[in-house]
Amino acid sequence: MQLKFKEFIKSCLILFSTSRLASTVQIVMLLSVILTYPLVFYVLVELTWPPMERRVKVVSLQKVAEYAFRVLLVLFTCKFQQVYRL
């Protein structure tokens, strides 16, 4: 079965992909993925951070260590995805 409107759809997609609206939508989607990806780790950090927090003796460094832990989790998963091409 062949699509009847194949050329029409193709021209619409090309037109949409070069428009300002399409670029704006792509940027918004990119930002939403980048900014919400760390939210996935909220529960994981809430469960795993308290035992690790006890190891950080200096109280003023506990927040810095927590943020470093969160960043390392995100970077680890990004690298894991690159290595295994998931």
Long-range contacts (C-beta under 8 A, 24 or more apart in sequence): 37-74, 38-70, 38-74, 41-70, 41-73, 41-74, 44-73, 45-69, 45-70, 45-73
